[in-house]
Amino acid sequence: MERLRVALLSYRSKPTCGGQGVYLRHITRELVALGHHVEVFSGQPYPELDEGVILNKIPSLDLYRDEDPFRTPKLGEYRDWIDLLEVGTMWTAGFPEPLTFSLRAHRELKRRIGDFDVVQDNQTLGYGVLGIQKHFPVVGTIHHPISVDRRIELEAAEGWARLSKRRWYGFVRMQAYVAARLKPILTVSESSVADIHRDFDVPQSNLRLIPLGVDTRFFHPRPELPKRKGSIVAVASADSPMKGVATLLRAVAKLSTERDVNLTIVSRPTPGGPTEQLVAELSLHDRVSFVHGISDDELGTLIATSEISVVPSLYEGFSLPAVEHMACGTPLIASRTGALPEVVGDAAVQVAPGDPEELAATLRRLIDSPELREEYGRRGYDRVMERYAWPVVASKTVEAYREAIAAR
């Protein structure tokens, strides 16, 4: 098959958590393994990429860096009008990165007309992507529409916080406008197909379903290592209401009065933020720990040596953590919401989202039954081996590239 030259855009690509950076690393590695030339264009945080993948840094002003969020840049940091737009949007409570990254990427790719056969946009969906489309075939990627995040966070907010959230998510209207003008768009589940069609008015005929894969080099059972008794693990953004961490903490608080359990959450909560406050309110300091910045191998070991894993989300467009948990052979409890039932099938115990009572009862049932844990661990592992592998994802993605090139 003809070798393709691929440019892949990602406005932020955090390597250790969050779907965009993880997806970027694996899809690019497998595209290169298939013989294609791949260059990534990314803003901060930059991705970790494997050998053979070229990273082109398109720096933003990095206004949301972990150590200094919502910072004010020094006068000498401003380079052009896009930087002014970025700061001005932040100062007026909006989130500028999808728009400003897309404008910078458009400017960069205009200098490289003729260098690429196809461009894949990894959920930026900024107006600049439509400019890029004038020069290259563009394949869109939407893991799930951010309109769902917006809806859930607005429901959880009150008073001035509600107005602030509405402004922060102002970029969603732009994403809907751009998405409706891209073809094809890749997404990861039937649930996301329905959500994108409903919220972004994208014809279902423009959407291509390609599930995400799991890196079984790191996420696999480790029968030689003992399980940590009473251990529960979750990989979830701690302070995002959509990820359901508050539900999980309340369930563990209830359970800890009856069983000796401990919970590890792979995330970095905001110091003094809502999650840390809830841990204190529930007196869980000796039961809950947070880890972040660990390697894939360390994460795989953590999951594989836990007795139970949980995805307590209020919504998921796919959930790579769910697949990683199953790949490690760790029995999984997952919310019955979004794409999760589709992803886990009968290989996980499903519970109602946002219900700490049901989650606590389900955790208790699994803790008390080694046989049930073994059964669901085996079911999850078998399901992953049958359905989720990155080489297959990459091959299907190349088919979408060729569709976009042929259409142009």
N, C-alpha and C positions, 0 to 999 in steps of 0.2 A: 504494500500500500504506500501511496505517496507520503513523504515526510512533510508534516505541517509545521509552520512557524507560528507559535501561539503566544499572545500577550494576555496575561491574566491580571485583572485589576482588583485590588482589595483596599478599601480606605483605612482599615485598621485590622491588624492580623496578629493579635495576642497569641503567643505560641502555646501557653500552658493551660489555658482554659478559654471557653467560648468557642462556638462552632466554626467561626470564619477562619481563624488561624490554623486550627486543626485540619479543617477541610483542605485549605490551601497547601499545606505541607504534603498531605497524602496524595492528592490528585496530581500535583506537579511531579512528584516522584514517579508515579505510575505512568504518566504521560511520557516522561523521559525514558522510562524502561521500555515503552512501546516504540521508541526511536524518534520522537518528535522534539523539536527545539522549543524550549519554554522559558519565557522571561516573565517575572512577576514585577508589577508596579504597585508599591504599597506605601501608605503613610505609617506613622507611628501608632502603636508599637509595631515594630517590624517582625516579620515571621522568621521562624527557624526553617530553613530549607535544606534539602538533601543535595548531595553532590550532583552536578550537572544542570541544576536550575539556577538561572541568573536572577539576582535581585537588583532592581532599579529603585532606589529610594526616592520617594516624592514627599519630602518633609512638610508637614503642617507646622503650625506654631506649637503643637503638642500642649494644648490648653488643659487637657484632662489627665496629665501624667499622675501616676499613683502618689508620688511624693509631694506634688504641688498642684492639686486639682483647682480648676477655675482661676488659674494664675493670670496676672497682667504682664504681658511681655514688655521687656525694656525697649526703649525707642530704637536702638540699633538692630533689633530683631526683625523689624518690618522691612519687607522686600518689595511689595507691590500692592495693588488694589485688592487682590484676593486675600492677602493677610488682613487688610483693614476690614473686609467683609467678614472674615472668620471671627475676629475679635468683636466687631459690632454686633454680630448675631449672638455670640455668647453673652455680651453685656446686656442684651435685651431678652435673655432667658431662653434663647433658641439653641438648637444643636446644629452647628454649621458643617460638620465634617463631610457628610455625603455630598453636599453641593460643592464645597471648596476643593475637596480631593478630585471630584470629577472635572472641575475646571482646570486644575493643574495637570491632570492626566491627559485631557484633551490637548493642552498646549504642548505637552511632551510628545504625544503620539503624532501630532501634526509634523513634527520634525523628523519622524521616522516612517513616513509613507513609503510603502514598498518593502519594509522590513518584516511585515507580518501578514499571514494569510487570514487570520481570524483573531478577534479579541473576545475574551470571556470576562464579563463583569460579575464579580462576586458580591452581589447585594448592595452595591453603591446606589445605583438608580438615581444619579444626579443628572441635572440638565446637560452637563458636559458630555455625558455618555451619548446623547443624541448628536452632539457635534462629532464625536468619534465615529458614529455610525455613517457619517457622510463619506468617510475615507476607508472604512474597513467593515466587513461583516461582523456583527456583534451578537454573541450569545449571552443572554441574561441568566443569572442564577438567583433564585429566591428560596432560601431554606424555609422561611415562612414569612408572611407579610407582617411588617412591624405594626400595622394597624391593630393586630391582635394584642400586642404588648400595650399599645396606647389605650385600648378599651379596658384592659384589666387594671392598668395603673390608675386610670381616671376613676374607675369604680372604687378603688381602694383609697383615693385621696379625698380630702375635705377642705372646704374654705379656700384660702389663698393658694394652698398646695395644688388644688384642682386647676386653678387658672395657670399656675406655673407649669404643670404637666402638659396642659393643652398647648402652651407656647413651645415647650421643649420638643414636643412631637409634631411641630409644624411641618417638618420635612417630609412627613408621610404623604401629604398631598402631592408633592413633587415626585415621590417614588411611584405613586399610582399613575401619574401622568406619563412618566418615562416607561414604566412596565408595559403599559398598553401599546407602546410603539416599538417593542422589541419582539423578535421572533427568530428562533424559538427561545423559550425560557425553560430552564431546567429547575425542577423542584424534587423534593425527596419523599413525598408521601401523597396518598389519595386525599388525606385531610388537608394538606397544603394546597393541592390542586383546587379543592373546593373553596378554601379561604381566599386564595389569590383571585380566583374567578369572581367571587362575591365582593371582596373589598377593593380590588384594583381594576375590576371590569376588564380583565384579560380573557379573551376567548379561550375556552378549554382546548380548542384545536391548536393553540399556540404553545401549550404547556407539554413538557416531556418529563415523565416520571422516571428518575434515576435515584434509587435509595443510596444513602451514604454507606461507606464501608468501615471496617475496623482493622487496625494494624495488629494482626495476631503474633507479630514478633514480640510485642510487649504485653498484649492482653490475652492471656491464656491461663488455664488452671496451673497451679503450682502444688501438686499433691505431696511434694517432698517437704513443704513448709506447714507447720501446724496452724490451724485456725485460732484466732484470738477470742477466747470465750466471751460471749455476750457482746461482740463487736458489731456495730452497724456503721455503714459508710454511705455517704451521699456526695455526689459531685454536682454542685449547684452554686450559682452566683448568690451569695448570702443575702444581699440587701435588695434583690429584685423580687417584688411581691409575686411576680408570675412564677417563680421557681418553687414556691411553696415551702421555703425553709421554716417559716413561722409555724406552719402546720406540723412539720416534722418535730420541731423543738417541743411543741405542746404535747405531741404523742409520746415522745421520750420522757418528758416530765411525768406524765401519768404512769407510764410503764415502770419508771425507776423506783416508784414506791412499792412495787411488787417483785421486780426482777433486778438482778445485778447486770446492768447494761452500760455501754459507753458508745458514744456517737462521734465519728470523725467526719467533718465536712471539709471537702477540698474546695477552699475558697478563701478570700481575704476580706473579712467584713470591715466596714468603715469604723475606725476607732470611735467609740461613743455613739455609733449609729443604731438603727432600729434593731438589728440582730443582736448586737452586744447588750443592748438594753433588755431585750427579751430573755436572753440567757441569764442575766442578773435577776430579773423579775421572777423567773422560774427556779432560781437557785440551782442552776445546772453547771456551774463552773467546774465541778469535779467530775462531770459526766460527759462534757462536750469539749472537743478540741478542734481547732482549725489548722489546716496546713495549706501552703501555697508554694508555687515555684519549684515543685518537685518534677523530676524527669518522668518520661513515659514509663520507663522500667520500674521506677519507684511507685508510680501510681498503680501500675498493673499488679505489683506485689501487694500494695495496700488493699486493693479490691479483692484479690484472690485469697488473702488471709483473713478477710472479714467473714463473719457468719451470715450476714444479711446485707443486701444493698437496697437503697430506696431512691426512686425518682418521684418526689412528691409534688411535681409541678401542677400549676393550675391550667397550663396549656403547653404543648410542645408541637412544633412543626415537624420534628423527626425525633430527636434525642439520641445523639451519639453516645452520651454516657450510658444510656440503657443498653445499647449494643455492647459497649465495652464491659459492663457488669456481666452480661450474659456470657460474653466470650471468656471471661475469667472463671466461669463455672460457679459463680456466686449467686445464690437464690435472690430473686429480685421482686420487690414490691413496687408497683408503678400505678400512677393515677390513671383513672379511666377517663382520659380527656385528649382532645386534639388527635395527633397521630400515634400516641402511645399504644392504644389497643391494636392498631395495625402493625406497629413495629414489634411488639412483644408476643402477640397472639396468645396461645395458651401456655407460653413458656414463662410467664410471670404471674404473680397474684395481683389482681387489679382491685383498686379501692377508689372510692369516690374522692375527687379532688377537694381539698380544703376541709376535710373531716378528720380532726385529730382523734376522735373516739374510735372510728373504724380503723384508722391506721394503727393506733395503739393495740387494738384487739388482734389485728393481723400480725403485727410484730410479735405479740405474745404467743400466738399460735405457732409461728415458725420457730421462735426461740425454744419452745417446749417440745418440738418435734424434729429430731435429727433426720428422721426418715423423709419428712416433707421437704426439709432443706436440701437433702440429697436429690430428691426427685426434681425439684424446680431448678436446681443447679445443672442437672444433666439436660433437662428440657431446653434451658437457655443456651447452653453450649451447642447443642445439636442444631438449634434454630439458626444461630450465627453461622455455623459452618455451611449450612444449606443456602443461606440467603445473602450474606453481607461480606463481600470481599473487594478490596480496592482495585485489583486488576480488572475486574468486571465493570466497576464504576467508570474507570478510565476509558475502556473500550466503548462503552455506550456514550460517553461524553464526546469522544472523537466522532462518532456517528452524527451527533448534533452539530459539531463543527462543520462537517462536510455538508450537512443539510443547509446551514446558513450560507456557506460559500456557494453552493449550487443555486440557492435562491437569489443571491446577489448577481 
